[in-house]
Amino acid sequence: MKPPKENPAPAASDGNIVEPSPSAEVLSRTDAMLKRKGEIELRLNEITTEISNVFVEQGRLNSIIMKSNNALGGMRADRYTAQREMTSGDLQQARRNLEKANAKGEALKNERMALMAELPDCTFSISAEDALEHQRQIEQAETEVKNLQSAIRERNQVIAEANATLLPPIDRGHEYQDLVADVALGRATDAELKTLRDKIAGEQKEIQEASKKAAPLIEKAQAALPGLERKLASARSELQALKAKSEEVLYRLYVGEAERAAVQFVNHALRLKELYIRLGGLNLIIAGHDGVGIMDGGTRPLCIPVFRLPQFEGLENPLISRGTFFYAATDVVLDQIAEAAEDEKSRVASLFGIHL
């Protein structure tokens, strides 16, 4: 599963690069954690191998302890003193080594649990708080776009209303020339000519006054428009960039939720496998006594899957089937159960001294 591709920072209309948004910084910050993620996954793989080696060593030491106990039980103290001392020394050494192996196994399991608990915070996943912050930024960017659009509409409305107050120019040039000609021909008087001149002057004054009143409003509104339009273009680019990251934000959010659940799942799966094999071994021993055992033959075999998450790295068992961590019906598990039965016998013998 691959995360959506990153989107480049958009360019504003004035040629400047839009500064990265806080949500982009969140995604960048989480990307930086991938280095630690790689280190943890590498160590988890090493721990898986080491735990497997410890398990084998525990089985070998338990076998030595059981054989040593059996050998000591068959040696008479008065005839096999040297052999008893040697075997007793081997037994004590094996027990000390088993204690070390047990301690190492526990330390490895504890280290694994600690790393798995840290792992979700070292991936590209993000928290619900980061997703909410991204959502808040989108809402904020949408509000900014709406505010700028409203401001531009208001300025255009001011310009339209101011233009509506302007009076159209009146051309009375021909009328004035015709009247002057009539005065020359004696068909009109100078008084009529003066009246027309006063009318033209009055009309020009009204036009000038209307223009003088509207001009500052128009000039101020027009001066604001280029800056508002550039800001709107930049805000739209920022909004587009934020929305383009929404898919990735949601993807990373849900991956983070899955990884947090995976930590618990893997811890339980490891313990469940361990207990299942031990109970299987005890079942073999018990069945040897009562012929029935403690496992119902009609029960469906236990199967534990793996998921495509870093917490499951190194857990897939190639000897079983793809995508599976544990499947109880395989020969591999049956062999482990047989070994567990011998380990239980050795454990009981070494802990309690029971050799029945």
N, C-alpha and C positions, 0 to 999 in steps of 0.2 A: 504494500500500500504506500503510495507516494503522496506527499502533501501537494496542494495546488502551488503553481509557480508564483514567485514574487512578481509584483507589478512595479515598474519603474516609477520614480517620482515624476508627476506631471509638470509641464512647463506652464507658467502663467502667461497671459496674453501679452505682457510687456517684455517677455523673453527671460525673466528671472525664474530660477528653479524654486518651486514651492518647498518650504522647509518641511522635513519629515514630521509627521504627526506623532503625538505620544503613543498611539497604538502601533505605529510603525516601529517606534523605539522598543516597545514591548516585544514585538516579533524579533527584532534584531538582538535584543538582550537574550531571549530564549535560545536563539540560534547559537550564541556564544557558549551556551551550556553543553552543546553537543560534544565538545572535546571531552568534558568530564564523563559524559554518557558513554563514549567509546572506551574510556579507561575502566569504567565500572563493568561494562559488558565483557571486556577482556578478562578482568579479574573473576567475574562470575563463571566464565568458562573454565578458568584455572581451578576454581574452587570445586566445580562439578567433578573434574578429573581427580582432584586431591581427595574428595569425599569418597569417590569410588575406590581409590587406592587404600584409603583407611578402612573401608568396609572389607576389602580383601584381606588386609593385614589383621583385622579383628578376627576374621574367620580362621586365619592361619594360627594365630596365637591361642584362640579357644581350642583349636584342635590339639596344639602342643600341650595345653593345660590338661585336657581330657586324657591324652595318652600318658602324660607324666603321672597323673593321679592313678590311672589304671595300672601303670608299671609299678608304682610304689605299693599299691595294694597287693601286688603279686610277689613282692620281695620280702623275704624273711629278714628281720632286723639282725639276727645273729649270724647270718651267712653272707648277706649282700650289703655290708656296711658301705663300702666304697661306691658301689653302684647306686645305693640309696642316696648317698650324699650328692653324687653327681646329678642324679635325676631330680632330687629336691632342689638343687641349685638351679637347674634348668626351669623347674616349675616356678620358683620365686622370680627368676629373671623374666619369664614369660608373663607372669602376673604384673610385674612392674611395667613391662612394655605394653601390656594391654591397657593398663591405667593411662599411660601416655597416649596410646592410640585413641582411647575413649575421650580423653581431654582434648586432643587435637580435633577429633570429629566434632565435638561440641563447639569448640572455638570456630571451626570452619562454618558450621551451621549458623552460629551467631553472627559471624562476619557476613555471611550471605544474606541473612535477614536484614542487617543494617544497611548493606549496599542496595538491596531491593527496595528498602524504605526510602533511600535517598534517590533512587533512579528516576521516579516520576518527576522530581524537581530538576532533573538534569537533561530532560528531553526538550523538544520544541513545543511541548504542550503548554497551555496557558491556563490561568485560573478563571473562575467565574467572575472574580472582581475585574480581571483584565478585559473579559468579554463585555461586562457591563460598562466599563470605561470606553471601550470601542463603540458600543451602542450610544452612549452619552455624547460622544464626539460626533457621531453621525447626526444625531438630533440637533446638536449645536450647529453643525455645518448647514443642515437643512434650514434652520432658523435664520442663519446668516444670509443664505441665498434668498429666502423669502423677504427678509428685511431690505436687502439691496434692491430686489425687484420692486418692492413697494416704494422705496426712495426714488428709483428711476421713474416709476409711473407718476409719482407726485410731481417730480420736476417737469415731466412732459405735460402734465395737466396744467401746471402753472404757465408753461410756455403757450399752450393752446388757449387758455383763458385770456392771457395777456394779448395774444395775437388777435383774439376776437374783439378786443376793445379798440384796435387800430382802425382808423377810418380810411377807406380807399381813396386814393388821389382823384381829384376832379379836374378834368381838362376843359377849361373854358376859353382856350386860346382862340378858336374859331369864332365863338360867340362874341368875344371882346373885339376881335378884328372886324367882324361884320357890323357891330354897333358903332365903332369908330368910323367906318365907311358911311353908315347912315347919317352920322353927325355931319360929315363932310358934305353929304348930299342934301342936308337940311331935313332929312327925314326923322332925325332923333335929336334930342337936346343934350347939352353937357350935363345936365342934372341926371339924366338917365345913365349916362356914361359913368358919373360918379357913383351912382347907386350900384352899378355892376362892379365897379372897382372895390367898393366897400364889402360887397358880398363875397368876392373872390378873396379879399384879405381876411374876412371872418372865417371862411372855410379853411384857408391855409392855417389860421391860428388854431382852429379846433383839431386839425390833423396833427399839428406840431405838439399841441398839449397832450393829446392821446398818446403820441409816440414817446414824448418825454416821460409820461407816467409809466408806460409799459416797458420801455427799454431797460431800465435797471432790473426789473423782475426777470425779463427774458435773459439778459446777460448773466445774472447770477445763477439762474437755473441751468443755462447752457454750459457755464463754466464748471459746474459740478458733474455734469453727465459723463465726460471722458473718464474721470477718476472713478466714479461709481461703476461704470461699465467694466473698467479694468479689474476693480475689486470683485465684481460679480463673476467675471471670467475666472479669476483666481479661486473664488469660493466654490464655483461649480467644479473646477478641477480637483480641489481638495475633497469635495463631497464624493466625486467620482472615484478618487483614489481610495477613500475610506470604504466605500461600498464594494469596491473591487477586492478589498481584503476581508470582507465579511465571511466569505466561504472558508478562507484559510483560518480565520479566527474561530469559527464554529468547529472546523475540522480539528484544530489543535485543542480546543476545549474538550471535545468528546474523547479524543485520544488520551488526554490527561485523566479523564474520569475512568477510562478503561484501564489505564496503567495503575491507577490507585486500587482498583478492584483486583487487578492481576497480582499485586503484591500479596494481598490476603489469600487469593486463590492458590498461588504457588506455595506459600508457606503451609497451607492446609494440605495441598497435594503431596508435598514431600513427606509430611508427617503421616498422611493417610497411607501412602505407599509403604512406608516403613512399618506401620502397625499391621497392614494387611499381610505383608510377608511374614511378620512375626506370628500373627494369628494362624497363618497357613502352616507354618512350621509346628506350632503347638497342636494344630489339628491333626497333623500326621502322627505326632507322638500319641495323642489321645486316641486316635483311631486304631493305633497299634494295640491299645489296651481294651477298648470296648467294641472295636470293629465298626463304629459309626462315625465318631468324630463330632466336631462342633459346627461344621459347615454343611448347609443344606445343599444337596446335589442339584436341586432344581433352581438355585439362585443364578441369575444372569451374571456373567463375569464382569468384574469391575473394569471400567475403561475411563482413563483420565486424558483428555485431549490437551494439546498445546494451542496457543493463539499466536498470531503474528504480532507479538509485542516483545519489547526488549527483555521483559522480566522472564520470558520463557526461553531466552537464548541458552543453548546447550542442553536443554531438557528433552528435546525430541529424541526418541530412541529409534535409531535406524534399523535395529534388529526386530522391531515390532511392526510398525507401519507408519507411513507418512502422517504427520500431524498428531502423533500420539506420544504421550509421555509414559503411560503405563496401561497395559492390558493384561488382565490376570490370566487369560486363557492360553498364553503363549508358552512354548517350551522354556524360554528364557526365564520367565517368572516361576515356572514349576521347578526349575533347577535352583533358583534362589530360595524357594520355599523349602526344598530338601536341605539346602545348606543351613537355612534358618533353624530347621529342626535339630541339626547337629549342634549348631551354636547354642540353642536353648539347653540341650543336654549338658554341654560344656559349661554354660553359664551357671546352671543349677549345681553342677558338681563343684565348680570353683568357688561359688559363693557360699553354698550350704554344706559342702562336703558329702553330698548324697550320691552314692554310687550303686544304687539298687538296680 
